[in-house]
Amino acid sequence: MSKSDQPVSFLQRRTVGERHVPRGPSTRAVRSRVYMAMAMFGLVYLAIGGRLVMLGFSEEAETASYISAQDSVAASRPDLLDRNGQILATDIKTASLYAEPRKIIDVDEALEGIASVLPELGTDAVRRRLASNAGFIWLKRELTPRQRTKLHDLGIPGIGFLEENSRFYPGGPTASHIVGSVNVDNKGISGMELAVDKAWLGELQDLGFASDRRPMEGVSLSVDLRVQHVVRDELAKALERYKAIAGVGIVLDVRTGEVIGMSSLPDFDPNDRAQALEKNRLNRATGGVFEMGSVFKAFTVAMALDSGKVTMDDSFDATRPLRVGRRTINDFHGKRRILSVAETFIYSSNIGTAKMMLAAGVDTQKAFMERIGLTTRTETDLPEVATPLLPPKWNELAAMTISFGHGISVTPMQTAVATAALVNGGRLIPPTFTPRSEAEANGLAQQVIDPRTSEIMRYLFRLNVLSGSGRRAEVPGYVVGGKTGTAEKIENGRYVSDKRRNSFLSAFPMDDPRYVVLVVLDEPKPEREGIGATAGLNTAPTTSAIIRRIAPTLGVLPKFGDKTETVSIAY
């Protein structure tokens, strides 16, 4: 066997020039590499998972803010209706603008686009909010349809709209001080809107039950929109005709205490909330207190007669002014003679009225004023109700000035409510802005005046329109009665003779009273040169115009009899 044919071992073949075959890695090395790869993949997946968790939490917070905003704008309110079902306030859908700053790509571009439609938002403060890390921010509530369309067409990332309920008042300012208004979150802030919230709606909203998903039945008010329009319209005409700075008109049902109409000018449009904050637009009918002047003589006469210390057969000497301490009580157009009770009333004698009060007594007067609700805050549905201002000491001098309407300040609504008791048989019924039946009113009524006294007061009211200062309040067919009042205003602690607050307090029909009508004008001027500016020349004809228009609407039938009507009463 040749050398070449001899067998060669594996190790020998590696040294004799055969092909080299490298040795493979060990099992331990392979395992290390596998573990390393697994660890790297684990770290990658852990990083991805952590990021997803972070994003998940971020989206949840953002969604929570959005959902919270959705819930707040979904809050709804019931319609407010007049006594005949006419809508006074209702919800409508409006769009509001919001931003999600985390989704905004270019803050400057977004701000420029928004400001091109809403210039008031083009500020540094808004820019900082857009550049924040917030999940949700409001930018503008209650957009107009045109604003929404323009913003939508810009297509700005991170900017969106939410539909929300917004309050709409179809009548604008017609019944503004009655219905009140709401804030941007649809919560009542004044008037019956606030009253409804306090009564029950606010609690439902807090619990999340007041939303579009649960439609609510409308809330009816006692006001008649037709009467309300007339009162406001005639009051506005009077302010223009007599150049007065303010006015009040009230129509009250004497049998139920329902407020059928109430206007205080200047008023406001509840669709424009900013107007309601202006100082001059306050509700003077229930939220303002004033010296009412000579209309208070009706209460003094009723007090004196009801006490039994004065009768219709009595008379009072009004020939000379009445001096008490440093004060002198005089008559505006004095007759300078002895006056009967009826003459004291229809000639509006301060002297005779003060002496009538003295005959009854100071304590009797104070007790009577308390009894008919003129010394305490009137309780009613409307939140805006002022408290009367009483004299610091109810002494004899204070009582004498109170007898003709000075030295005590009350709301016009208090005056109307007390007058209803004078003419309805002597029953004091608390006023209401919601419907009330006569049976319900009877359950609340308090007998504060003898029915006989009420009968005499109806006679005197009617006599004053036929023969006294209220002649311009007459409305043929409707048997109107009333009392004028002219009160000098106080400036710097002194009465000013050239600034007056005039009023006319009336009821109709006086043979069977249904409604009290009160008109007040603040600082009326003469209609033309050469005439005065007393209540008989401005508030009386304004009252006549209101009654002439509302009586047929309220179903009061006219009565036409002898034109030479006389008034008589067996006293």
C-alpha positions as CSV (number, residue, x, y, z in Angstrom):
1,M,0.0,0.0,0.0
2,S,1.4,3.2,-1.0
3,K,1.7,6.1,1.4
4,S,-1.1,7.9,-0.3
5,D,-3.5,5.1,0.2
6,Q,-3.0,5.0,4.0
7,P,-6.0,6.2,6.2
8,V,-5.7,9.8,7.5
9,S,-7.2,10.8,10.8
10,F,-9.5,13.9,11.2
11,L,-6.7,15.9,12.9
12,Q,-4.3,14.9,10.1
13,R,-6.7,16.0,7.4
14,R,-6.7,19.5,8.9
15,T,-2.9,19.7,8.5
16,V,-2.5,18.1,5.1
17,G,-4.3,20.7,3.0
18,E,-7.9,19.5,2.9
19,R,-10.8,22.1,3.1
20,H,-11.1,23.9,6.4
21,V,-14.5,23.5,8.2
22,P,-14.9,26.0,11.1
23,R,-16.2,24.7,14.4
24,G,-19.8,25.9,15.3
25,P,-20.6,28.0,18.5
26,S,-21.2,26.4,21.8
27,T,-24.7,25.8,23.2
28,R,-24.0,28.4,26.0
29,A,-23.2,31.2,23.5
30,V,-26.4,30.5,21.5
31,R,-28.5,30.7,24.6
32,S,-26.9,34.1,25.6
33,R,-27.7,35.5,22.2
34,V,-31.3,34.3,22.4
35,Y,-31.8,35.8,25.8
36,M,-30.3,39.1,24.7
37,A,-32.6,39.3,21.7
38,M,-35.6,38.5,23.9
39,A,-34.6,41.2,26.4
40,M,-34.3,43.8,23.6
41,F,-37.7,42.9,22.2
42,G,-39.1,43.0,25.8
43,L,-37.7,46.5,26.3
44,V,-39.2,47.7,23.0
45,Y,-42.6,46.3,23.8
46,L,-42.4,47.7,27.4
47,A,-41.6,51.1,26.0
48,I,-44.5,50.9,23.5
49,G,-46.8,49.6,26.2
50,G,-45.8,52.5,28.6
51,R,-46.5,55.0,25.9
52,L,-49.8,53.5,25.1
53,V,-50.7,53.6,28.8
54,M,-49.7,57.3,28.9
55,L,-51.7,58.1,25.9
56,G,-54.6,56.1,27.3
57,F,-54.6,58.2,30.5
58,S,-54.2,61.4,28.5
59,E,-57.2,60.6,26.3
60,E,-59.3,59.6,29.3
61,A,-58.7,63.1,30.9
62,E,-59.5,64.8,27.7
63,T,-62.7,62.8,27.3
64,A,-63.7,63.5,30.8
65,S,-63.4,67.3,30.3
66,Y,-65.3,67.0,27.1
67,I,-68.1,64.9,28.6
68,S,-68.3,67.3,31.6
69,A,-68.7,70.2,29.1
70,Q,-71.4,68.3,27.2
71,D,-73.3,67.6,30.4
72,S,-73.2,71.2,31.4
73,V,-74.5,72.5,28.1
74,A,-77.2,69.9,28.0
75,A,-79.0,71.4,31.0
76,S,-82.5,72.5,29.9
77,R,-85.3,74.6,31.4
78,P,-89.0,74.5,31.2
79,D,-90.8,77.0,29.1
80,L,-92.4,79.9,30.9
81,L,-95.9,80.6,29.7
82,D,-98.5,83.3,30.2
83,R,-101.9,82.4,31.6
84,N,-103.2,81.7,28.1
85,G,-100.3,79.5,27.1
86,Q,-98.2,82.1,25.2
87,I,-94.5,81.5,25.4
88,L,-92.6,84.0,27.5
89,A,-89.3,82.1,27.6
90,T,-88.0,78.9,25.9
91,D,-84.8,77.0,25.2
92,I,-83.2,77.1,21.7
93,K,-80.1,75.4,20.4
94,T,-77.0,77.5,19.9
95,A,-73.4,76.5,19.1
96,S,-70.4,77.3,21.4
97,L,-66.8,77.2,20.4
98,Y,-64.2,75.1,22.2
99,A,-60.6,74.1,21.7
100,E,-58.5,71.1,22.5
101,P,-55.0,72.6,22.9
102,R,-53.2,69.3,22.7
103,K,-54.5,68.7,19.2
104,I,-53.7,72.2,17.9
105,I,-50.8,71.9,15.4
106,D,-49.9,75.6,14.9
107,V,-51.1,77.9,17.7
108,D,-50.4,81.1,15.8
109,E,-52.3,80.0,12.8
110,A,-55.2,78.8,14.9
111,L,-55.3,82.2,16.8
112,E,-55.2,84.2,13.6
113,G,-58.1,82.2,12.1
114,I,-60.2,82.5,15.2
115,A,-59.5,86.2,15.5
116,S,-60.5,86.8,11.9
117,V,-64.1,85.8,12.9
118,L,-64.1,86.8,16.6
119,P,-61.7,89.7,17.0
120,E,-62.2,89.9,20.7
121,L,-60.4,86.5,21.0
122,G,-57.2,87.6,19.3
123,T,-55.4,88.3,22.6
124,D,-52.2,87.1,24.3
125,A,-54.3,85.5,27.0
126,V,-56.2,83.4,24.5
127,R,-52.9,82.5,22.8
128,R,-51.5,81.2,26.1
129,R,-54.6,79.1,26.7
130,L,-54.3,77.6,23.2
131,A,-50.6,76.8,23.8
132,S,-51.3,75.1,27.1
133,N,-51.5,71.4,27.7
134,A,-55.2,71.5,28.6
135,G,-57.5,68.9,27.3
136,F,-60.5,71.2,26.8
137,I,-61.2,74.9,27.0
138,W,-64.2,77.1,26.2
139,L,-63.4,79.9,23.8
140,K,-66.8,81.5,23.1
141,R,-70.3,80.6,24.2
142,E,-73.5,81.2,22.1
143,L,-72.2,81.8,18.6
144,T,-74.4,83.2,15.9
145,P,-75.1,80.9,12.9
146,R,-72.9,83.1,10.7
147,Q,-70.0,82.9,13.2
148,R,-70.2,79.2,13.4
149,T,-70.2,78.8,9.6
150,K,-67.2,81.0,9.1
151,L,-65.2,79.2,11.8
152,H,-66.2,75.8,10.5
153,D,-65.0,76.8,7.0
154,L,-61.6,77.6,8.3
155,G,-61.0,73.9,9.3
156,I,-58.7,74.6,12.2
157,P,-57.5,71.4,13.9
158,G,-58.3,71.2,17.5
159,I,-61.2,73.6,17.3
160,G,-64.8,72.3,17.6
161,F,-68.4,73.2,18.5
162,L,-70.8,72.0,21.1
163,E,-74.6,72.6,20.8
164,E,-76.1,73.9,24.0
165,N,-79.4,75.1,25.3
166,S,-79.7,78.9,25.3
167,R,-82.7,80.9,26.7
168,F,-84.7,82.9,24.2
169,Y,-87.4,85.4,25.1
170,P,-89.8,85.9,22.1
171,G,-91.3,89.1,23.6
172,G,-87.9,90.7,24.3
173,P,-88.4,93.4,27.0
174,T,-92.2,93.1,27.2
175,A,-92.2,91.1,30.5
176,S,-88.5,91.3,31.4
177,H,-88.9,92.1,35.1
178,I,-91.4,89.3,35.5
179,V,-89.6,86.5,33.6
180,G,-86.1,87.7,34.6
181,S,-83.1,86.2,32.9
182,V,-80.5,83.4,33.1
183,N,-76.7,83.2,32.9
184,V,-74.5,81.7,30.2
185,D,-75.0,78.2,31.9
186,N,-78.8,78.5,31.6
187,K,-79.3,79.0,35.4
188,G,-81.8,81.6,36.6
189,I,-80.3,84.8,38.0
190,S,-83.5,87.0,38.3
191,G,-87.2,87.1,38.1
192,M,-89.3,84.0,37.7
193,E,-86.4,82.2,36.1
194,L,-84.6,82.4,39.5
195,A,-87.8,81.7,41.4
196,V,-88.2,78.4,39.4
197,D,-84.6,77.4,40.1
198,K,-85.1,78.1,43.9
199,A,-88.4,76.2,44.0
200,W,-87.3,72.9,42.3
201,L,-85.3,73.2,39.0
202,G,-82.0,74.0,40.6
203,E,-82.0,70.7,42.6
204,L,-82.9,68.7,39.5
205,Q,-80.0,70.3,37.6
206,D,-77.6,69.5,40.4
207,L,-78.7,65.9,40.2
208,G,-78.4,65.8,36.4
209,F,-82.1,65.2,35.8
210,A,-82.8,68.5,33.9
211,S,-81.6,67.7,30.4
212,D,-82.9,67.4,26.9
213,R,-83.4,63.7,27.5
214,R,-86.1,64.5,30.0
215,P,-88.5,67.1,28.6
216,M,-90.2,69.3,31.2
217,E,-93.7,70.6,31.3
218,G,-94.0,74.4,30.9
219,V,-94.5,76.7,33.9
220,S,-97.6,78.9,33.7
221,L,-97.5,82.4,35.1
222,S,-100.4,84.6,36.1
223,V,-99.5,87.4,33.7
224,D,-101.6,87.9,30.6
225,L,-99.3,88.8,27.7
226,R,-101.9,91.0,26.1
227,V,-102.4,93.0,29.2
228,Q,-98.7,93.1,29.8
229,H,-98.1,94.6,26.3
230,V,-100.7,97.3,26.9
231,V,-99.3,98.3,30.3
232,R,-95.8,98.6,28.9
233,D,-96.9,100.3,25.7
234,E,-99.0,103.0,27.5
235,L,-96.3,103.5,30.1
236,A,-93.7,104.0,27.4
237,K,-96.0,106.5,25.7
238,A,-96.4,108.4,29.0
239,L,-92.7,108.5,29.6
240,E,-92.3,110.1,26.2
241,R,-95.3,112.4,26.4
242,Y,-94.4,113.8,29.9
243,K,-90.6,113.4,29.6
244,A,-90.5,111.3,32.8
245,I,-87.3,109.5,33.7
246,A,-89.0,106.2,34.9
247,G,-92.4,104.6,35.3
248,V,-94.3,101.7,36.9
249,G,-97.5,100.0,35.9
250,I,-99.3,97.2,37.7
251,V,-102.6,95.4,37.1
252,L,-103.7,93.1,40.0
253,D,-106.7,90.8,40.4
254,V,-108.3,91.9,43.6
255,R,-110.1,88.5,44.1
256,T,-107.1,86.2,43.7
257,G,-104.0,88.4,44.2
258,E,-102.7,87.4,40.7
259,V,-100.4,89.9,39.0
260,I,-102.0,90.2,35.5
261,G,-99.4,92.8,34.3
262,M,-96.4,94.6,35.7
263,S,-94.0,96.8,33.9
264,S,-91.1,99.0,35.2
265,L,-89.4,101.3,32.7
266,P,-86.6,101.6,31.7
267,D,-86.6,97.8,31.4
268,F,-84.2,95.5,29.6
269,D,-84.1,92.8,26.9
270,P,-83.4,89.5,28.6
271,N,-81.9,88.3,25.4
272,D,-79.1,90.8,26.1
273,R,-77.9,90.0,29.6
274,A,-75.6,93.0,29.8
275,Q,-78.7,95.4,29.9
276,A,-80.0,93.8,33.0
277,L,-76.9,94.9,34.9
278,E,-77.4,98.6,34.2
279,K,-78.4,100.4,37.4
280,N,-81.3,102.4,35.9
281,R,-83.1,99.3,34.7
282,L,-84.0,97.9,38.1
283,N,-87.4,96.5,38.9
284,R,-89.0,99.5,40.6
285,A,-92.4,97.8,40.9
286,T,-91.3,95.3,43.6
287,G,-87.6,96.0,44.1
288,G,-87.8,99.8,44.8
289,V,-89.3,101.7,47.7
290,F,-90.7,105.2,47.4
291,E,-92.8,107.7,49.2
292,M,-96.1,107.3,47.4
293,G,-97.6,110.7,48.3
294,S,-101.4,111.3,48.4
295,V,-102.5,107.9,47.4
296,F,-101.7,107.0,51.1
297,K,-104.7,109.2,52.0
298,A,-106.9,106.3,51.0
299,F,-105.3,104.2,53.7
300,T,-105.6,107.0,56.3
301,V,-109.3,107.5,55.5
302,A,-109.9,103.7,55.7
303,M,-108.0,103.5,58.9
304,A,-109.9,106.3,60.6
305,L,-113.3,104.9,59.4
306,D,-112.4,101.3,60.3
307,S,-111.4,102.4,63.8
308,G,-114.9,103.8,64.5
309,K,-113.4,107.0,65.8
310,V,-114.3,108.8,62.6
311,T,-117.5,108.6,60.6
312,M,-118.7,110.0,57.3
313,D,-120.6,112.6,59.2
314,D,-117.5,114.1,60.7
315,S,-115.7,117.2,59.3
316,F,-112.2,118.7,59.7
317,D,-111.1,122.3,59.8
318,A,-108.7,123.0,56.9
319,T,-108.9,126.8,57.0
320,R,-105.3,127.3,58.2
321,P,-102.0,125.4,57.9
322,L,-101.2,122.9,60.6
323,R,-98.0,123.6,62.5
324,V,-96.3,120.9,64.5
325,G,-92.9,121.9,66.0
326,R,-90.9,123.3,63.1
327,R,-93.0,121.7,60.5
328,T,-95.9,123.3,58.7
329,I,-98.5,121.1,57.0
330,N,-100.4,122.9,54.2
331,D,-102.6,122.0,51.2
332,F,-101.5,122.2,47.6
333,H,-104.8,123.8,46.4
334,G,-106.5,124.4,49.7
335,K,-110.2,125.2,50.0
336,R,-109.5,127.1,53.2
337,R,-112.7,125.9,54.9
338,I,-114.1,123.1,56.9
339,L,-114.2,119.8,54.9
340,S,-116.2,116.7,55.2
341,V,-114.5,113.3,55.1
342,A,-115.5,112.9,51.4
343,E,-114.2,116.4,50.6
344,T,-111.0,115.8,52.4
345,F,-110.5,112.8,50.2
346,I,-111.5,114.2,46.8
347,Y,-109.7,117.6,47.4
348,S,-106.7,115.7,48.7
349,S,-106.3,117.9,51.8
350,N,-103.1,117.3,53.8
351,I,-104.5,119.3,56.7
352,G,-107.8,117.4,56.9
353,T,-106.1,114.0,56.5
354,A,-103.6,114.8,59.2
355,K,-106.4,115.8,61.6
356,M,-108.3,112.7,60.7
357,M,-105.3,110.6,61.7
358,L,-105.0,112.5,65.0
359,A,-108.7,111.7,65.7
360,A,-108.0,108.0,65.2
361,G,-104.6,108.0,67.1
362,V,-101.0,107.2,66.3
363,D,-101.2,103.7,67.7
364,T,-104.3,103.0,65.6
365,Q,-102.5,104.2,62.5
366,K,-99.4,102.1,63.1
367,A,-101.5,98.9,63.8
368,F,-103.6,99.5,60.7
369,M,-100.5,99.9,58.4
370,E,-99.1,96.7,59.8
371,R,-102.4,94.9,59.3
372,I,-102.6,95.8,55.6
373,G,-99.0,94.9,54.9
374,L,-97.4,98.3,54.5
375,T,-94.7,97.9,57.1
376,T,-93.2,94.5,56.3
377,R,-91.6,92.9,53.2
378,T,-94.2,91.5,50.8
379,E,-94.0,87.8,50.3
380,T,-94.4,86.7,46.7
381,D,-92.9,84.4,44.1
382,L,-90.6,87.1,42.6
383,P,-87.2,87.2,44.4
384,E,-86.7,91.0,43.8
385,V,-88.8,92.4,46.6
386,A,-87.6,95.4,48.7
387,T,-88.3,96.0,52.4
388,P,-90.2,99.2,53.4
389,L,-88.4,102.1,55.0
390,L,-90.1,103.2,58.1
391,P,-89.6,106.3,60.3
392,P,-87.0,105.8,63.1
393,K,-89.6,107.0,65.6
394,W,-93.3,106.5,64.8
395,N,-94.3,109.6,66.9
396,E,-97.1,112.1,66.3
397,L,-95.2,114.1,63.7
398,A,-94.1,111.0,61.8
399,A,-97.7,109.7,61.9
400,M,-99.1,113.0,60.5
401,T,-96.7,113.0,57.5
402,I,-97.3,109.3,56.9
403,S,-101.0,110.0,56.8
404,F,-100.5,111.8,53.4
405,G,-97.7,109.6,52.1
406,H,-94.5,111.1,53.3
407,G,-92.0,109.7,55.8
408,I,-92.6,106.1,54.8
409,S,-91.4,104.4,51.6
410,V,-93.0,101.2,50.2
411,T,-93.0,99.4,47.0
412,P,-95.6,100.1,44.3
413,M,-96.7,96.4,44.6
414,Q,-97.3,96.8,48.3
415,T,-99.5,99.8,47.6
416,A,-101.5,97.9,45.0
417,V,-102.0,94.9,47.2
418,A,-103.1,97.0,50.2
419,T,-105.6,98.9,47.8
420,A,-107.0,95.6,46.7
421,A,-108.0,95.0,50.4
422,L,-109.7,98.4,50.5
423,V,-112.0,97.6,47.6
424,N,-112.5,93.8,47.7
425,G,-114.5,93.6,50.9
426,G,-111.5,94.1,53.3
427,R,-109.5,90.9,52.5
428,L,-105.7,91.1,52.3
429,I,-104.5,88.5,49.7
430,P,-100.7,88.0,49.1
431,P,-99.8,88.7,45.5
432,T,-98.7,85.9,43.2
433,F,-97.1,85.6,39.8
434,T,-98.4,82.1,39.2
435,P,-102.1,81.1,38.6
436,R,-104.3,81.0,41.6
437,S,-108.0,80.2,41.9
438,E,-110.5,82.2,44.0
439,A,-110.9,79.2,46.3
440,E,-107.1,79.1,46.9
441,A,-107.1,82.9,47.4
442,N,-109.9,82.6,50.0
443,G,-107.7,80.1,51.9
444,L,-104.9,82.7,52.1
445,A,-106.9,85.8,52.6
446,Q,-107.0,87.7,55.9
447,Q,-109.9,89.9,56.9
448,V,-108.1,93.2,57.7
449,I,-110.9,95.8,57.1
450,D,-114.5,95.7,57.9
451,P,-116.6,95.0,54.7
452,R,-118.6,98.2,55.5
453,T,-115.4,100.2,55.4
454,S,-114.5,98.7,52.1
455,E,-117.9,99.7,50.7
456,I,-117.4,103.3,51.8
457,M,-113.9,103.3,50.2
458,R,-115.3,102.1,46.9
459,Y,-117.8,105.0,47.1
460,L,-115.0,107.6,47.7
461,F,-112.8,106.2,45.0
462,R,-115.6,106.5,42.5
463,L,-116.6,110.0,43.8
464,N,-113.0,111.2,43.2
465,V,-113.1,110.2,39.5
466,L,-116.5,111.8,39.1
467,S,-115.9,115.0,41.0
468,G,-112.3,115.2,42.2
469,S,-108.7,115.1,41.0
470,G,-109.1,111.8,39.1
471,R,-111.6,113.0,36.5
472,R,-109.1,112.3,33.6
473,A,-109.1,108.6,34.6
474,E,-112.7,108.1,33.6
475,V,-113.4,105.4,31.0
476,P,-117.1,105.4,29.8
477,G,-118.8,102.1,30.7
478,Y,-116.2,100.8,33.2
479,V,-117.0,102.6,36.5
480,V,-113.4,103.6,37.3
481,G,-112.5,104.9,40.8
482,G,-109.2,106.1,42.0
483,K,-106.9,108.5,43.9
484,T,-104.1,110.8,42.7
485,G,-100.8,111.1,44.4
486,T,-98.0,113.7,44.0
487,A,-94.9,113.3,46.2
488,E,-92.0,115.6,46.2
489,K,-88.7,113.8,45.9
490,I,-85.9,114.0,48.4
491,E,-82.4,115.2,47.4
492,N,-79.6,115.7,50.0
493,G,-82.1,115.2,52.8
494,R,-84.5,117.8,51.7
495,Y,-87.7,117.8,49.7
496,V,-87.3,119.3,46.2
497,S,-90.4,121.1,44.9
498,D,-89.6,120.8,41.2
499,K,-89.0,117.1,41.2
500,R,-92.0,114.9,41.9
501,R,-93.1,111.3,41.7
502,N,-96.8,111.1,40.6
503,S,-99.1,108.2,40.9
504,F,-102.7,107.2,40.3
505,L,-104.2,104.3,42.3
506,S,-107.4,102.9,40.8
507,A,-109.8,100.0,40.6
508,F,-112.5,99.0,38.2
509,P,-115.4,98.4,38.0
510,M,-116.1,100.0,41.4
511,D,-119.6,98.5,41.7
512,D,-118.0,95.1,41.7
513,P,-114.2,95.5,41.7
514,R,-112.1,93.1,39.7
515,Y,-108.8,94.8,39.1
516,V,-106.5,97.3,40.7
517,V,-104.4,99.5,38.3
518,L,-101.5,101.5,39.6
519,V,-99.5,103.9,37.5
520,V,-96.4,105.8,38.8
521,L,-94.3,108.3,36.8
522,D,-91.0,109.6,38.1
523,E,-90.3,113.3,37.4
524,P,-93.0,114.0,34.8
525,K,-92.9,117.4,33.1
526,P,-95.8,119.5,31.8
527,E,-97.2,118.2,28.6
528,R,-97.2,121.7,27.2
529,E,-96.4,125.2,28.5
530,G,-99.0,126.8,30.7
531,I,-100.2,123.7,32.5
532,G,-99.0,121.8,35.5
533,A,-97.5,118.4,36.0
534,T,-99.7,117.0,38.7
535,A,-100.9,113.4,38.9
536,G,-104.3,114.3,37.7
537,L,-102.8,115.6,34.4
538,N,-100.5,112.7,33.6
539,T,-100.9,109.4,35.6
540,A,-104.7,109.7,35.6
541,P,-105.0,109.8,31.8
542,T,-102.4,107.1,31.5
543,T,-104.5,104.9,33.8
544,S,-107.5,105.6,31.7
545,A,-105.7,104.6,28.5
546,I,-104.6,101.3,30.1
547,I,-108.1,100.4,31.4
548,R,-109.8,101.3,28.1
549,R,-107.6,98.8,26.3
550,I,-107.4,95.9,28.8
551,A,-111.0,95.9,30.1
552,P,-112.5,94.2,27.0
553,T,-109.5,91.8,26.9
554,L,-110.1,90.8,30.5
555,G,-113.8,90.2,29.8
556,V,-115.1,93.1,31.8
557,L,-118.4,94.1,30.2
558,P,-119.1,97.8,30.0
559,K,-122.2,99.3,31.6
560,F,-123.7,102.4,29.9
561,G,-126.3,104.3,31.9
562,D,-127.4,107.8,32.6
563,K,-124.6,110.2,31.7
564,T,-125.5,112.3,34.8
565,E,-124.4,109.4,37.1
566,T,-124.4,110.2,40.8
567,V,-122.8,108.2,43.6
568,S,-124.7,107.7,46.8
569,I,-124.2,105.4,49.8
570,A,-126.2,104.9,52.9
571,Y,-123.8,105.7,55.7
